[in-house]
Amino acid sequence: MFKIHSTLLVLLCGLTVHSQAQDGPIVRTNLTDLVVGRYSLGAEFKFKPQLSVGLDVDYIARDVFVGSNHPWYPGGDADKRGIILEPQVRWYPGAEVGRGTYTALSGFFGYARYHRVDEASWGVAPPEWMVGGASLHVGHQLILGHFVLDGYLGGTWTSEDGMGIFYEDLPLFPQASGLRVSGGLRLGISPGGRR
């Protein structure tokens, strides 16, 4: 885990060396993702004066319990490893890109595999997690020198493919598929010097 955090920090610091004279992208990480065992790195690019496009990439790395509905193929403790891609379009009404209140529409596509902690066999093909969906959020992005603070709230619709006879035991998290409230906080750097 230390290696992942160090890598993200080096990437964020390295991107600040980008030319200070031009209006560059906003490089960001989602602080809320850290609570659920995901590590995010993304960027937002100005497309038009009030419109931007972005992409966030989340690395999933967490320990979970995988249960089974079949007595011959028991589940167990597992490491979940995977990736989520989240393309996004933002509209800033009455403001310039990267600053102020915005509305964001994003999609997301995720894939992960489970690896047993005890090295035992699953008895069948290892379970795989696949998810797709979309989010609509309203947020406010605040520029503080080269730093960016971005809070957002809205709704997310998720469709998760079943894992066959297996299921991930997540008692404290929302249902895997359906509509739910979502929100979070991002921290970023604006290497282009937007003020």
Backbone bond lengths (Angstrom), bond angles and torsions (degrees), N, CA, C in turn:
res aa  C-N    CA-C-N  psi(-1)  N-CA   C-N-CA  omega(-1)  CA-C   N-CA-C  phi
1 M - - - 1.441 - - 1.531 109.70 -
2 F 1.352 117.10 -37.67 1.453 120.93 179.11 1.528 110.79 -60.53
3 K 1.347 117.00 -38.20 1.455 121.24 179.88 1.523 111.22 -64.17
4 I 1.326 117.46 -38.61 1.467 120.92 -179.95 1.517 110.19 -66.98
5 H 1.341 117.19 -46.59 1.464 120.32 179.09 1.522 110.89 -61.73
6 S 1.323 117.00 -41.90 1.465 121.41 179.60 1.518 110.90 -63.18
7 T 1.323 116.88 -42.25 1.457 121.13 179.58 1.519 110.95 -62.61
8 L 1.330 117.60 -45.17 1.467 120.87 177.89 1.518 111.22 -60.77
9 L 1.313 117.86 -42.96 1.457 121.82 -179.78 1.520 110.99 -63.66
10 V 1.329 118.03 -43.68 1.457 121.91 178.64 1.524 110.62 -62.87
11 L 1.341 117.71 -42.34 1.463 120.54 178.35 1.528 111.51 -62.52
12 L 1.322 116.70 -45.58 1.459 120.01 179.60 1.520 111.67 -63.53
13 C 1.322 117.44 -42.71 1.461 120.79 178.74 1.523 111.26 -67.36
14 G 1.321 116.40 -40.22 1.459 120.29 179.68 1.511 113.17 -63.57
15 L 1.305 116.74 -34.80 1.458 119.76 -179.66 1.525 112.39 -74.06
16 T 1.325 118.74 -17.29 1.460 120.55 177.20 1.521 111.61 -73.42
17 V 1.330 117.77 -16.07 1.457 121.33 178.15 1.530 110.54 -74.06
18 H 1.314 116.43 -15.07 1.462 123.48 177.05 1.534 109.52 -45.55
19 S 1.292 118.78 148.43 1.460 123.55 -176.90 1.527 112.59 -47.49
20 Q 1.328 116.31 127.05 1.458 121.78 -178.63 1.527 111.65 -77.30
21 A 1.311 118.99 -13.86 1.463 121.28 -174.96 1.519 113.08 -83.71
22 Q 1.289 119.07 -20.81 1.456 119.96 -176.31 1.517 111.90 -103.82
23 D 1.319 115.23 162.46 1.459 122.02 -179.78 1.517 107.93 -87.67
24 G 1.338 117.31 91.84 1.460 122.05 -173.16 1.507 113.17 -90.74
25 P 1.314 115.80 -177.21 1.464 121.26 -179.83 1.531 111.16 -73.28
26 I 1.314 115.14 162.35 1.452 121.13 170.52 1.526 106.42 -95.24
27 V 1.317 117.01 123.43 1.459 122.73 178.40 1.520 106.53 -101.12
28 R 1.344 117.55 131.73 1.465 119.68 -170.93 1.522 112.46 -142.98
29 T 1.336 113.46 163.63 1.454 121.72 171.73 1.526 107.69 -134.34
30 N 1.319 116.27 149.87 1.458 121.24 -178.98 1.527 108.74 -95.34
31 L 1.337 116.58 110.16 1.464 120.96 -178.37 1.527 111.82 -67.35
32 T 1.325 117.86 -30.52 1.461 122.28 -178.99 1.526 111.21 -66.05
33 D 1.325 117.58 -32.72 1.468 121.54 -179.58 1.520 112.70 -61.30
34 L 1.325 117.69 -29.01 1.468 120.79 -178.63 1.528 111.83 -60.77
35 V 1.339 116.49 -28.62 1.464 121.07 -179.55 1.532 111.38 -66.41
36 V 1.329 117.44 -31.52 1.463 121.37 -175.74 1.531 113.26 -107.38
37 G 1.333 117.38 19.36 1.459 120.09 174.94 1.508 114.77 76.00
38 R 1.348 116.51 32.55 1.468 120.50 175.50 1.522 108.36 -122.94
39 Y 1.331 115.66 150.87 1.451 122.01 -179.08 1.515 107.39 -126.80
40 S 1.329 116.01 118.34 1.457 121.67 -168.97 1.523 111.89 -111.86
41 L 1.319 115.51 143.34 1.456 122.56 170.66 1.518 106.65 -142.54
42 G 1.331 116.68 129.56 1.456 119.77 -177.63 1.511 111.65 -148.94
43 A 1.325 115.01 176.49 1.460 121.25 179.09 1.522 109.12 -147.40
44 E 1.332 114.78 149.81 1.467 122.42 176.37 1.524 107.73 -122.65
45 F 1.339 116.15 130.73 1.455 122.32 -177.46 1.520 110.31 -120.04
46 K 1.319 116.43 136.35 1.464 121.46 176.77 1.524 109.09 -68.54
47 F 1.332 116.23 128.67 1.454 121.67 179.56 1.523 109.49 -107.29
48 K 1.326 117.09 -46.92 1.470 125.47 175.08 1.523 106.45 -139.62
49 P 1.342 118.97 172.48 1.465 119.53 -176.00 1.528 115.36 -52.70
50 Q 1.319 119.34 -33.51 1.460 121.45 -179.82 1.527 112.90 -120.33
51 L 1.314 117.66 13.16 1.462 122.01 -176.02 1.527 110.02 -131.12
52 S 1.336 115.84 135.39 1.461 120.03 177.38 1.526 109.52 -133.96
53 V 1.319 115.17 160.09 1.458 122.12 173.88 1.519 107.26 -124.22
54 G 1.318 115.74 151.90 1.451 119.03 -178.55 1.511 111.31 -151.57
55 L 1.320 114.91 169.30 1.450 121.96 176.56 1.520 108.09 -146.81
56 D 1.333 116.37 127.92 1.460 122.62 173.29 1.525 107.76 -113.06
57 V 1.318 115.93 139.47 1.457 122.35 176.02 1.526 106.72 -120.54
58 D 1.329 116.39 122.05 1.466 122.30 179.86 1.519 109.47 -109.12
59 Y 1.319 116.02 131.91 1.461 121.85 172.89 1.522 107.09 -99.89
60 I 1.329 117.47 124.49 1.462 122.71 -179.74 1.516 108.51 -94.92
61 A 1.328 116.55 127.08 1.466 121.66 177.91 1.516 107.64 -150.68
62 R 1.327 116.00 97.74 1.466 118.58 178.39 1.518 110.93 -152.72
63 D 1.327 114.38 158.05 1.457 121.09 176.88 1.524 108.12 -91.74
64 V 1.328 116.55 132.83 1.468 121.77 -178.72 1.534 108.94 -137.89
65 F 1.313 114.94 165.50 1.451 119.87 171.37 1.521 107.70 -104.39
66 V 1.312 117.00 126.26 1.459 122.77 177.87 1.519 107.94 -105.46
67 G 1.329 116.29 116.71 1.457 121.60 178.09 1.510 111.07 -91.76
68 S 1.339 115.65 171.04 1.456 121.09 -178.90 1.521 110.07 -136.60
69 N 1.329 115.81 143.27 1.465 121.89 175.56 1.527 111.87 -92.87
70 H 1.328 117.31 6.79 1.455 121.84 -175.73 1.532 109.58 -124.04
71 P 1.332 118.84 126.66 1.477 120.45 -176.12 1.525 114.42 -67.12
72 W 1.328 118.88 -24.63 1.463 120.62 -178.27 1.526 113.11 -82.56
73 Y 1.321 117.74 -19.56 1.462 121.97 -177.32 1.524 109.28 -122.75
74 P 1.326 117.27 81.25 1.466 119.39 -176.27 1.524 111.81 -70.59
75 G 1.309 115.00 152.92 1.456 121.22 174.93 1.517 109.42 -85.56
76 G 1.299 116.96 -154.18 1.461 121.45 178.74 1.509 111.11 164.06
77 D 1.318 115.81 -177.02 1.461 121.00 176.78 1.523 109.17 -68.68
78 A 1.345 115.06 138.26 1.460 119.25 -176.10 1.523 111.13 -145.37
79 D 1.314 115.15 157.48 1.467 122.65 170.15 1.521 106.98 -95.17
80 K 1.321 116.97 128.59 1.461 121.74 175.86 1.519 107.27 -101.96
81 R 1.343 116.68 122.90 1.458 122.35 179.59 1.514 109.07 -130.45
82 G 1.345 115.81 131.80 1.455 118.96 -179.64 1.510 112.27 -175.25
83 I 1.326 114.80 -164.73 1.464 121.13 -175.02 1.531 109.88 -144.73
84 I 1.311 116.38 147.08 1.466 122.88 173.99 1.518 107.73 -127.12
85 L 1.329 117.54 129.74 1.460 123.54 174.37 1.515 108.35 -105.58
86 E 1.345 116.80 131.87 1.461 120.79 -177.71 1.532 110.58 -132.34
87 P 1.349 117.64 91.68 1.469 119.65 172.86 1.527 109.47 -74.63
88 Q 1.349 116.06 149.16 1.456 119.78 -173.18 1.530 111.20 -146.95
89 V 1.340 115.08 146.17 1.462 122.69 172.07 1.518 106.95 -122.73
90 R 1.337 116.64 132.47 1.466 121.56 179.01 1.522 110.58 -122.57
91 W 1.341 114.42 142.29 1.462 121.51 175.48 1.519 107.96 -120.88
92 Y 1.329 116.47 125.71 1.464 123.33 179.36 1.536 108.21 -107.58
93 P 1.339 119.52 91.08 1.469 120.22 179.47 1.527 110.49 -70.99
94 G 1.328 116.72 129.21 1.460 120.51 177.12 1.512 114.59 71.18
95 A 1.310 118.13 17.22 1.465 121.19 179.40 1.514 109.24 -148.32
96 E 1.322 115.76 170.03 1.456 119.08 175.50 1.526 109.42 -89.73
97 V 1.315 115.58 159.07 1.462 120.82 -179.57 1.522 110.10 -57.72
98 G 1.340 114.87 136.70 1.448 120.78 176.78 1.512 114.94 90.36
99 R 1.333 117.66 -2.64 1.464 120.58 -175.40 1.528 109.74 -141.95
100 G 1.331 116.68 132.94 1.462 121.04 173.47 1.523 113.24 94.69
101 T 1.336 114.23 -162.87 1.464 121.76 -177.10 1.523 110.28 -80.21
102 Y 1.326 115.79 142.85 1.464 121.02 -178.41 1.521 110.70 -143.44
103 T 1.323 114.97 163.10 1.455 123.75 168.82 1.522 106.76 -117.75
104 A 1.333 116.82 132.35 1.466 120.71 -176.34 1.519 110.72 -124.70
105 L 1.315 115.44 136.64 1.461 123.00 173.03 1.522 106.70 -118.33
106 S 1.327 116.08 125.67 1.459 118.83 -179.08 1.516 110.71 -139.10
107 G 1.296 114.75 154.74 1.456 122.27 172.58 1.520 107.22 -113.95
108 F 1.327 116.73 164.51 1.460 118.51 174.23 1.514 109.90 -150.30
109 F 1.322 113.87 148.68 1.452 122.66 -177.19 1.524 107.07 -139.39
110 G 1.332 116.74 123.65 1.457 119.74 -176.09 1.517 113.05 -131.08
111 Y 1.336 114.32 151.84 1.464 121.64 177.44 1.524 107.85 -146.25
112 A 1.336 116.03 136.95 1.469 120.72 176.02 1.522 110.08 -149.47
113 R 1.340 115.05 156.86 1.469 122.77 174.27 1.513 108.49 -121.65
114 Y 1.317 114.35 154.62 1.458 121.42 179.40 1.525 109.00 -108.94
115 H 1.319 116.12 136.50 1.456 122.40 177.88 1.520 107.67 -124.23
116 R 1.324 116.31 123.54 1.474 120.19 -177.40 1.520 110.91 -63.68
117 V 1.329 115.65 140.33 1.455 121.76 179.06 1.526 110.56 -73.81
118 D 1.338 116.98 -36.25 1.470 120.68 -175.66 1.532 113.56 -86.11
119 E 1.325 118.01 7.30 1.466 122.94 177.52 1.526 113.93 64.23
120 A 1.318 118.84 7.10 1.467 121.15 177.00 1.526 109.17 -74.23
121 S 1.293 116.91 162.05 1.456 122.12 178.69 1.528 109.83 -80.40
122 W 1.320 115.97 147.14 1.464 120.26 174.56 1.522 110.71 -71.77
123 G 1.314 117.95 -21.55 1.460 121.67 -176.26 1.514 112.25 90.01
124 V 1.308 116.54 -23.67 1.467 124.47 175.58 1.532 106.35 -140.02
125 A 1.323 117.06 -174.46 1.468 119.71 178.22 1.528 109.97 -58.59
126 P 1.332 118.05 139.05 1.468 120.36 -179.82 1.530 110.94 -58.15
127 P 1.332 117.10 143.98 1.459 119.12 179.93 1.524 111.94 -66.22
128 E 1.328 115.21 147.83 1.458 122.66 177.03 1.524 108.27 -125.07
129 W 1.327 116.42 146.73 1.460 123.11 179.77 1.518 108.13 -113.87
130 M 1.328 116.65 125.84 1.461 121.50 176.18 1.523 108.13 -132.46
131 V 1.332 115.99 135.95 1.456 120.96 -177.54 1.522 109.70 -144.40
132 G 1.319 115.91 149.63 1.454 122.94 173.69 1.512 107.91 -143.89
133 G 1.303 116.20 160.03 1.453 118.32 179.20 1.508 112.22 172.26
134 A 1.339 114.98 -169.08 1.456 121.75 -177.99 1.519 109.58 -148.56
135 S 1.327 115.24 154.10 1.461 121.62 178.64 1.518 109.87 -133.10
136 L 1.322 115.30 147.34 1.458 122.89 171.61 1.522 106.38 -126.68
137 H 1.332 116.44 118.22 1.458 121.53 -176.18 1.522 111.23 -128.17
138 V 1.320 115.05 152.50 1.458 123.06 168.03 1.520 105.09 -115.18
139 G 1.334 116.24 133.29 1.452 118.97 -177.40 1.503 112.08 -145.80
140 H 1.308 114.79 176.81 1.465 121.61 176.34 1.520 108.05 -137.04
141 Q 1.330 114.84 127.34 1.457 120.93 -178.55 1.521 108.45 -110.89
142 L 1.314 116.21 125.34 1.447 123.55 -176.56 1.516 109.07 -112.55
143 I 1.340 116.67 127.84 1.456 122.04 179.15 1.527 108.38 -99.46
144 L 1.325 116.39 124.62 1.467 122.68 178.33 1.527 107.92 -123.57
145 G 1.329 117.24 85.30 1.461 121.04 -173.81 1.516 109.40 69.06
146 H 1.323 116.02 -117.55 1.468 120.42 177.38 1.528 111.84 -94.49
147 F 1.327 118.04 -4.47 1.464 121.37 -178.11 1.521 111.00 -96.94
148 V 1.326 115.15 149.01 1.461 122.53 -177.79 1.528 108.31 -126.56
149 L 1.317 116.39 129.98 1.460 122.33 174.88 1.522 107.08 -117.58
150 D 1.330 117.08 125.92 1.467 122.62 -170.49 1.528 109.86 -133.26
151 G 1.333 117.42 109.38 1.457 122.22 175.31 1.514 110.63 -107.38
152 Y 1.341 117.54 142.32 1.465 120.55 -176.63 1.522 111.00 -147.24
153 L 1.343 115.55 156.53 1.461 122.68 179.65 1.513 108.44 -151.75
154 G 1.332 116.58 143.50 1.458 120.72 179.73 1.506 111.87 176.89
155 G 1.332 115.00 -145.47 1.452 120.66 -178.42 1.514 111.62 -128.37
156 T 1.333 115.10 153.03 1.462 121.80 179.44 1.517 109.32 -133.72
157 W 1.324 115.79 132.84 1.465 122.27 172.94 1.519 107.07 -108.91
158 T 1.336 115.98 128.25 1.463 122.05 -176.12 1.519 110.91 -126.48
159 S 1.321 116.63 139.97 1.453 122.36 173.31 1.525 107.49 -127.03
160 E 1.331 115.46 114.65 1.459 120.87 -177.73 1.515 110.07 -109.06
161 D 1.341 116.02 134.00 1.464 119.99 174.34 1.521 108.55 -73.54
162 G 1.324 116.26 142.04 1.464 120.48 178.58 1.515 111.84 -65.56
163 M 1.325 116.08 156.51 1.459 122.11 179.77 1.520 110.80 -102.78
164 G 1.318 117.39 26.33 1.462 120.74 179.76 1.515 110.74 71.47
165 I 1.338 116.10 -127.15 1.470 120.15 -178.66 1.527 112.01 -80.01
166 F 1.336 117.95 -8.00 1.460 121.89 -177.86 1.526 111.20 -99.33
167 Y 1.320 115.61 159.07 1.466 122.02 174.54 1.525 108.12 -150.57
168 E 1.318 114.87 149.74 1.460 120.26 177.99 1.520 108.04 -91.18
169 D 1.310 116.60 126.31 1.457 122.19 -177.50 1.529 109.55 -84.14
170 L 1.343 116.84 102.86 1.463 122.95 -178.38 1.524 110.08 -127.22
171 P 1.314 119.07 74.87 1.457 120.42 -174.65 1.519 114.66 -66.69
172 L 1.330 118.75 -26.05 1.464 121.04 -176.09 1.521 113.60 -99.78
173 F 1.330 117.89 4.50 1.461 121.05 -178.33 1.520 110.14 -110.57
174 P 1.365 116.82 159.44 1.464 119.21 178.66 1.523 112.19 -64.36
175 Q 1.331 116.11 164.84 1.458 121.39 179.25 1.525 110.02 -57.00
176 A 1.331 115.20 151.89 1.465 120.48 -175.50 1.521 112.58 -68.68
177 S 1.308 118.20 -35.52 1.463 121.84 -178.71 1.522 109.24 -123.68
178 G 1.335 115.09 149.42 1.454 119.97 177.62 1.511 112.56 120.77
179 L 1.332 115.40 -168.24 1.457 123.40 -176.92 1.525 109.64 -102.64
180 R 1.336 116.87 135.82 1.462 120.67 179.15 1.528 110.44 -151.56
181 V 1.315 115.56 163.63 1.459 122.27 175.51 1.525 107.96 -77.60
182 S 1.331 116.68 140.44 1.461 120.52 178.05 1.525 109.73 -142.68
183 G 1.291 115.62 155.42 1.457 121.04 179.62 1.505 109.70 -170.56
184 G 1.321 115.89 178.08 1.445 118.45 179.60 1.506 113.20 174.82
185 L 1.325 114.23 -171.99 1.454 122.97 -178.67 1.521 108.79 -138.75
186 R 1.336 115.57 127.40 1.461 121.20 177.31 1.520 109.76 -113.44
187 L 1.315 115.67 149.55 1.456 122.63 174.61 1.521 107.12 -124.05
188 G 1.326 115.76 133.52 1.455 118.29 -177.49 1.509 113.12 -142.73
189 I 1.324 113.61 179.17 1.468 122.77 177.93 1.524 107.02 -129.68
190 S 1.319 115.70 136.15 1.454 121.38 176.63 1.525 107.69 -108.13
191 P 1.354 117.10 89.20 1.467 119.47 -174.66 1.514 113.81 -66.43
192 G 1.334 117.67 -18.72 1.465 120.50 179.36 1.507 113.32 -77.76
193 G 1.317 117.88 -5.73 1.448 120.41 176.05 1.508 114.23 80.24
194 R 1.323 119.45 32.50 1.459 120.66 175.90 1.516 109.02 -63.07
195 R 1.307 117.71 136.75 1.466 121.26 179.93 1.511 109.81 -135.80
